[in-house]
Structures are given as structure tokens and as C-alpha cells.
Amino acid sequence: MSSSILVLNLTRMGDLIQMSPLILGLREKEPDCKITMLANVKFAGIVRFMKGVDELITFDVAQFGSCDGSETDALAIYNYLDDLTVKLNARKFDTIINLSHTKVSAMLTKLIGAGDIRGFSSSPRGSLLVRNPWLIYFTAFLNFRRLSRFNLVDLDSLGAGVSSGGKVRLNLAPDNESAQSAQSYFETKGVAPGDLLIGIQAGASREDRRWSPASFAVVADRLAQEKGAKIVLFGAAVEKKLGDEVETAMSEKAINLIGATDLEQLALWIKRINLLITNDTGTMHISAALGTPIVALFFVHARAEETGPYCEGAIVLQADIDCAPCSHQTVCGHLSCLKYITVNDVLTACDMALEQTETAPDDDSLFRRVKVYVSGFGEDGLIDFRPLKRERLDKLELFAYLYRPLFNETFTKWDAPETIATEGIGDWAIDDLKERFIMPDDEKTEAWIGRGVEGARRLLELAQNGERLALEVIEAGDGQSSSQLMEIGGQLTAIDYSISVLSGVYDVAQPLAHVYKRRAENFEGDDPVDLARQALKAHRWLKMSASLFINICGRALEALKNDNKKPDSYEITEGKER
Amino acid sequence: MDFFENNLKVLSSRAPKMAREVEAVEIPERLSVSISRSGSPVPRLDNILIHSAYYPEKESEKFAAKISPGPGDTVVVFGFGFGYHLESLASSGARIIVVEPSAMIVKAAMQSRDLRALLGKTDLISPERFDPVAAKIDYQKAFWMDHEPSVRIDRAVRDNIAGPFMARIIAKRKQYKIMVVGPVYGGTTTTARSCVNALKSLGFTVEFLDNTIHRQEYFRISDVTGYKPHENALKKNYSDFLGEAVVARAHHIQPDIILSIAQAPLAPGAIDRLKALGAPVVFWFVEDYTTLSYWKAVAPHYDYFFCIQKGGFLEKLAEAGAPYAGYLPQAADTSIHRPVELTGAEKEEYGSDISFMGAGYPNRRRFFSGLLDMSLKIWGTEWDLLTPVGRRVVNQNQRIEPEEYVKIFNTARINLNLHSSLTHPGVDPLGDFINPRTYEIAACGGFQLVDRRDYMAETFKIGDEMVTFSDIDDLREKISFYLAHPEKRERIAADSRRRVLREHTFVHRMARMINIVSDNDHEKIERAREKRRGINNVDSILSRTDNPGLIEFLEKFKGERQLSLSKVMEAISEGEGDLTRPESLFIIIDQILSTHQGEEI
């Protein structure tokens, strides 16, 4: 009998779209499975266009919000949630996949219940529970962002136990009928079949994540004047004022669709346009899903590696500033990064995207304070943002590249850490480093790697001690007295504390330390022997991962020494030491 | 049958002091007893017939039917009369307390009727003994009843007792939350605090916005500029800001009644925004309206405007558009103003023949120069210390806290009390209201000589409870007299104190204010509460659900007016074991409502 899967995603439109590979991955793994999606009603419209979803159930608590300021009826919400979870529980899903890292979705998952829960759930006592290593990583990576090279789309798929390996992309499929009637619709908007249409998404979910309206206007005018492009402004109704600002600042006419399209119409437009210039938005993800070329601008806490467009050939400009990416809680007094990307940078990127080239003009004035990435898929099948400019490698980038294959290996063997390979992993990542970066001098590379290895060795030692203590508890079984258990518990706590301290002292060891810590926070149950078994696996994982890290670092050091290749395109030789 | 002796035996066993008073009192001719048509003795005092001249027995059932009390209830009845109205009530099973000011009426009753059964079932007490009894009553189940003819005889006494009693019932049953807004600086700050003390002692929940915390900043504004218009503009802006803070706080705590004290930083706009919350906004203007004119601007905005002057001022308030204007004089705060024991050193420091405690207003500076040949000590602020009068200022113009000036009032042989005046050099012949000091000195048990005021005679019995003076010569004569007659000082001080405790405390004032507001606006207050409570009142939820799990879960919140999610979360976090279904659902609700109605959860 085919299995029944419930996928929960109560977050935003962009997050929903980024789940589409997961949906198709599930379908590919089990073609006959029934996939039901529970999505926030506000953004559920996009689900209609996602291939592979059999049934959509909307989650609508916004209906209980008041427009007149009067009180929200707690009983009404209670009854709604109660009914919803009872009905869904009665459906007896085989699997629930919840990739929303929120208490609401975790609680709903617990109340709906299933034999196989992937993603976030709640323990019986209400604490957030996550078992899958990729999702544990998801909860931890904000502590070491610049050491992380995993995109959320891949984390979602891997976290759900579905690895498309890059074979399945984002997908959206507007209705065929709609597509046929689209042309006459475009004509009413003054768009002829051969017109060069360039879309601009000037808004973003936060004001500090968007480029200035005036800059967008200049870019739009230049594209209209130099390329004869017709400019289309996209955005939600709440962005109308922003859209008006752009339109007013333009000297050329624009097709202003802000607040004027439903999701279906938006998808049709996105499919029609030749290029989208956008901040980090849901529209960007729609474009990626529909195969529309993209020039994406990333600022503030947005980071291309994490949420960049999941497709090939997108050009992503990211302000090159020491404080980026900043934390979501940061309140910035200067927002300098917004000024780092210039009009000429964006126009150049547009040229490259339209011509589908990865070669930028040889012009020192371009991309001076900007990192430029081109999206593609790496050796491991996961999305990869390749730097366009060959710049000097910095320490965090070095280890970020090395960690990607390490986690690929160690997460696959999460529950059987003794099988983690400790050599032969990650050669392709080392090759990528050599290809993409100018190496620092040997002394520096040795110092960085030496420090990293030192940190890993200390972690390994602590993990070995933890392993030994956990084994002691397991072997003693029920025969241990509570005072002995408390003694061992105290020692294990001390080891955990030392691991935390180490992650501060050895910054490049943070990914290992934080993933371990999150794993330990998700131990379940009260029985000391059970807990010891979980602790044993966790310490073993840390031990093996640290060993692999040491091995990869050793090979990287060998490979990267004395390897300063001349650039193929151009390089920035000046620039700050990082 | 000798009714009196038999009755006295019963009364003596239950209220010995009352029995002694009744036994000792003489019955004057103005109290007569006649026989009703039904043959029962009926008293008349002056022209007031105390019971029905026809069928006084029929009063009983009619009286008891007004409230139909039962076991567990306490009914306080004002007026014993001849007891006819109490017969049914006394058999109801409730505790009946009868307050009767007139021992002679009781005596006449005991001489005329067999009251043994009635006296055996009721607690007959005099008004002076009511307070300790009142302190032990459960106001949730208390009732007040008036025997109307008795009230006509002693209305003032009745009001003095009934006022606080009714206010306590309101506090217990309606559980009003009262926000008191105080001034930033000035003499009214102590009034504000005393209001808070009194409201709390009546049983209300009180939130006090003590704006004196902003005093320093407010006065620092004067350092910013020497240009007065700028200084005034800055001070107004600051004051308006404080008013906004009051409004914001009121939105947060959702009071049932808002009381603003004179000089509170509330401009008309802020008052209107407070009113929009649905709570009655009350103002107590404890200033001289002829000196401070800002009352004109605010009067039409407050729901209630209480003041310490009547007559012409009340008319002016009505003309200014005040919806309600009422007289409410100052008072003493018995939690502060009371007799205190002093050490020898304190008596030395604070003691004197003649003391004055207060600010150096022009009339005082001039008037007291007529006493410089006497042993006069002055405490206070704003005195010109370089003048002969100023040299008598003991504390060098430093602020004196209430705890300190209470010692002054306690130890001075004579406390001088000259009301301030900006218009007259000494005693203001047109002075009407009575200042707080008058009540405070009296409550402390101190003896005072106070300048004549229009309202003094109705407030205190002149000569017995208070001694007044009209000019400097009058004062000098009375100082000499009373310094020479300590026993008279003591007697007058004691009577004065008794009068204040009986009628002129902040408890009396706040009770009167709340009773008026509650009588007029209890429906408005309930509507505002209902609107605030809305649908998340625990009882409302319980009445709309038949979900057994939810009902069981909400049992622990019964009695809470509002289902506060923070209380629910607190209860959940303090629980043990696995989460129940309702707990899990409430965690979700809490998360949803603390974000944006589920937009991004």
C-alpha cells in the first residue's frame, strides 16, 4: 500500500517554493505516495503550482485576527486547532515532514502524530525535538554562518530524507490553460511577443534587505534606453509606495504590476520575462523555479550560499563587507552594504545574465566592493555558488569548503558513526579551492590549518573521554547507584562545557562543536542507560568527524601549498586582509 | 413587667459598654412615647416619628424583604428605634449589627417593650464602636440597611459610617482597579499618596503613578535656558510627555476608575484619551480656585470634578462645562497623621510653646512678625531666612517629610495654623476652604489655633473641637490663654481628633468619591470591563464550550477575570510530566498571538 505523507510548511512563499525539490524527491522515491501539504493560507496559492502535491490543506489562523482592534477569540482558535489536529490525526499519516523550525509547527506535528516524523517535532514535555542531522545542522548553523556552504533547499531535502542530488530542481507549473491565454493578456499590457522584458522586484520582506529605489530606477532607465527593454515592476500590494518611488524616479515608462497580480498571473509574468533583477525575495525563488534568468542582490543578513536562487546560471551580487552577513537581530546604524553594489555592477551582471556568460568585462571599476557568484550544482549534487572573481582565499572560506564534504559524509552515517570514513573524502572540494581562489602564502595556510587541526585534536580527545564514560554507564546497566550515575553525569557535563569553550577558542572548530551540542540537546527520555547510548553515538560521531577533519585538513594543506595559479579572467590583487 | 431591667440584663451580657451608657443616660422631654393604633409604643424625637403611628409591627416584614439575607450574611442596620423593623431580619439567620447613635432612644425602647429576644439576636453598638466590628466583616456577604427615621435624626453620623462601609462592599464585590495619577511636585503630592493609602485600606486594587520621580528632571529644565518663554515651553512639552505616559500606562493596566489629583500632568487631550478607555476619569482639585485658574481648561474634560470649595465655585464649574462637580474637602491620613511617642531628644528638638509648619507665604511672613516676642518655632520651606521671622525657621528651608512634621504636631503645645494667602496680609476674611493641616494636626492629637474660615463651623464645633482666631490680637490672647490651660488644650485636642477620625479622614473622602462614581457609573464601568473582557473571560469561555479536556484545564483559572495567556503559560511551565492536549494547544495559541496572527509562524 502506498504511503501517506503530510508535509508541513507554515512559513513564507519563498520557503514553500524552496520545498518543491523535496516534493519531487519524495515522488521520485515513491511514485505512488500521497502527498498532502499543510501550508499557511496566505501563501498557499503557490502550492497549486507545485508539481507533486496531491492535496492542500490551508492553515488559517489569520482569520481570527481582528481588523477593528477587538479581542481575538482564544476559544475560536482553540477549537480550530483542536478540530484540525483531530482530523489530521485520524488520517493516520505514515510520515510527517515538518521543516518549519517553529514551536507552532513542532506542536502541531506532535498532536497530528505519525510513525515516521522527519524534521521538527515536540517532545512529550514540550521541548523542540529534532533528530535528523541535517536539520540539527539547520538549527546550529547560524552560529557559524561563514563556515557553512549549505543552501536551505538542500537542507530541506536532505532533512526530509530525500536527496535529489541536484537532479530535481525547484519547479512551478502554471496551468496550461493560463499559459495559453497569457499572450493575449500580455498584449493588453502592451507586450509584444518579441519584446525584451526585464522585471524588477524592488521590495523585500524587510526594508534593510533592499537596494535603493533610486538605484533600481537608474538601472531600469539604462536597460530601457540601451537595450530597448520594457520594464515590469513586481511586488505585493504593501510595496505599492515603494513601486511608485521607482516609477516616479524613472524617466522611461514602466509596467507597474505592484499589487496587481495574483500568484498565477505573477508566475505567468515571471515565465515570460527575460530577466529578473531582484532582492532576496519569494519572486526570486519563483524565477528560479520557472527558469527565468536572475540577477539577485544580497545584503545585510542575507547570504547567497544559504538562500540564493536554486538554479543554474543566476548571478548573485553580495556586498563584500566585513560585517556581513549580520545577524537577524542586528539593528544596523549605517547599512553601508546597501551602497556597495553600484548601478554599473548591476548592469554588468544583467549583461552577463542575458548573454548567459560568466565572463565579466576587464574593468577595474566593476565589482570593487562586491562578491559575485554564479549559481550551479557541485560535485555532491547540491547547489553551489561559485565566485566569479578569483580573490585571495580567506580562512573561513577555506574551512567552509572543507566542511561541506565532511558533513555530507558524517551526516549520512549519523547513527553509525563508527562507519564514518576518515580519509579519501573531499578531494573535489580541495580542487574547487584551488580553482576558485588565489592561495595565501604557505605560512599563512599552514598556520590556519595547523590551528584548525589543533582544535580538532582537542575535540577528538574530549569525544574519546565522553565515549568512555558513556560506555561505562551502558556496561554497568541497572547496577549503577544513583551517586555513581550523578558522578558520571557531572563528568559528561564538564566535557560538554569544555567542547563549548573550545568552539570559542578555535573558531574553525565551531561547526563540529555546535552540531554536537545540538545533538546532545535532543537526547530523549529519562533512563540513564538510554541516555548513555545516545551520548555514546554523539561522542563517537564527534570523534570520527574530528578525525576526518584532521585528515581533510592534512590533504588540503598538501594540495594548496605553493599553488598560486594565474587568473583566467581577472583577479583582484588589492584588497583587504581577512 | 419591668421591661427595662430584663432588657438591660440581655444587653449587658452582649454589649456591656452600651448597656452602661443606656443605663446612665437621661431621657429628655423632646423624646416622647405614644401608643399606635395597633397598641404598640411608638417614639417621637422632636418632630420625627420614629415608627409608624398605625401599625409599627408591619414594618418588620417589609424591612426584611428589601434584601432577604440568609445565614452567612452580615446586615448592618442604621437605627434601632424601637426595634419593630428588625424583628423579621433578626430571625433570618444572618448576623444583624445595629448601629444606634442615641442611647436615649435605646433606653426609651427598653423601657417600653420586651426586647429580650431582639437584643439576644442582634449586635447593638454605638457608632464609635463600629470600626473594629467593621474590620472583621466579610464584605462579599455584607449589606447596609437604613432605618429611615433614624437616618433623618442622625444623617451625618450615618453617612460617616455608611460611606466607608459601602465602599468596602464595592471593593470586595466589584474589585475595581483604580489608577491614581499624582503630580510632579508640590503640596498635592502628599494628598495623592494619602488617596492611595485610603483606597487600599478600603480594599481596592490601586496603581499609583507617582510622577514625583520626574521632579528632578522637570526642575532641571530651568538650567537649560534663562529665557522664560523657552523654559515654559519646555516644561509644557515635558508635562505633555508625562501625560502621554499616563495614557500609555492606563492602556496597559486597564483601570476601572482613574483618579487624577490636582497638578497631575494631564492636559485636556490626555484626559480625553483616558476617557476613551471607558473608565470614569475623576479629578480632585484640592487648590484655591481663585489662585490657580487651570481648572477652567480641564473641568469640561473630566467626568467628575471634586473640589474643596463650594457655592460659587460649583456654579462656575457648571458654567465651564464640568459634567459633575462636587464638594469634597481635604482630610487627614490616619496612617501618617496620628499620635506618636517621642524620645526625650526628639521632644527637645521638635518641642516648642508655639510651632508653625508650612511654606513661607507672604501673609505668614508678615503675620508671624507679630509673635516674635513669643517662643515661636517655624518649620517649612520658602522662608526668607535673613528676616527676623526667617531666623525662627529651624530647618533652614529644607523639605520636611510627613514623618517629621507629625512629630512637630505631636509635641508643640500650640500648633499655629494660618491659611496661606496671596491677597491678605494675615487672616483672609474671605477664606472658605479648610487646609489639610487643620485635619492633620487634629488627627495627630495636637492642639491648634487656626484662622477663621467659612467652612470651619460646619466641620468642627468651634470652642469644643476647634479654636479659631480672626486677627493677630485675637491670636495673641488665645495663645496666652491656652498656654496657661493645658487641660483645656488636651480636651479640645482630643475632641478634635475624635471628630476627624469620625468624619474627616481620607478613607471617608475616598469612600464618598467612589460611592458617587459607582452609583452613577457602575453600568458604564461594567460595560468597559465587558468590552475589555470580551470573549476571553474564563467564564465566557466555559459557557461556550463542552470540550471536557478544555473545561478541566480551565478549572484552575476560574475566578480570573481574563484568560491571560501569560498566566496559562506560567501554569503550564510549572506543571509536571507530559503536556496534556489542552496545554499543547495553548502553547500553539500563545505562539500565534505573540507573533502576527499567524502570518509568519
Boltz contact constraints between the chains, C-beta under 6 A:
constraints:
  - contact:
      token1: [A, 10]
      token2: [B, 601]
      max_distance: 6.0
  - contact:
      token1: [A, 61]
      token2: [B, 592]
      max_distance: 6.0
  - contact:
      token1: [A, 61]
      token2: [B, 598]
      max_distance: 6.0
  - contact:
      token1: [A, 62]
      token2: [B, 597]
      max_distance: 6.0
  - contact:
      token1: [A, 62]
      token2: [B, 598]
      max_distance: 6.0
  - contact:
      token1: [A, 65]
      token2: [B, 597]
      max_distance: 6.0
  - contact:
      token1: [A, 71]
      token2: [B, 534]
      max_distance: 6.0
  - contact:
      token1: [A, 71]
      token2: [B, 535]
      max_distance: 6.0
  - contact:
      token1: [A, 71]
      token2: [B, 536]
      max_distance: 6.0
  - contact:
      token1: [A, 73]
      token2: [B, 535]
      max_distance: 6.0
  - contact:
      token1: [A, 74]
      token2: [B, 536]
      max_distance: 6.0
  - contact:
      token1: [A, 74]
      token2: [B, 563]
      max_distance: 6.0
  - contact:
      token1: [A, 75]
      token2: [B, 541]
      max_distance: 6.0
  - contact:
      token1: [A, 75]
      token2: [B, 544]
      max_distance: 6.0
  - contact:
      token1: [A, 77]
      token2: [B, 589]
      max_distance: 6.0
  - contact:
      token1: [A, 78]
      token2: [B, 585]
      max_distance: 6.0
  - contact:
      token1: [A, 81]
      token2: [B, 585]
      max_distance: 6.0
  - contact:
      token1: [A, 81]
      token2: [B, 588]
      max_distance: 6.0
  - contact:
      token1: [A, 102]
      token2: [B, 601]
      max_distance: 6.0
  - contact:
      token1: [A, 103]
      token2: [B, 591]
      max_distance: 6.0
  - contact:
      token1: [A, 104]
      token2: [B, 588]
      max_distance: 6.0
  - contact:
      token1: [A, 104]
      token2: [B, 591]
      max_distance: 6.0
  - contact:
      token1: [A, 104]
      token2: [B, 601]
      max_distance: 6.0
  - contact:
      token1: [A, 107]
      token2: [B, 584]
      max_distance: 6.0
  - contact:
      token1: [A, 107]
      token2: [B, 587]
      max_distance: 6.0
  - contact:
      token1: [A, 107]
      token2: [B, 588]
      max_distance: 6.0
  - contact:
      token1: [A, 111]
      token2: [B, 584]
      max_distance: 6.0
  - contact:
      token1: [A, 124]
      token2: [B, 578]
      max_distance: 6.0
  - contact:
      token1: [A, 125]
      token2: [B, 578]
      max_distance: 6.0
  - contact:
      token1: [A, 126]
      token2: [B, 579]
      max_distance: 6.0
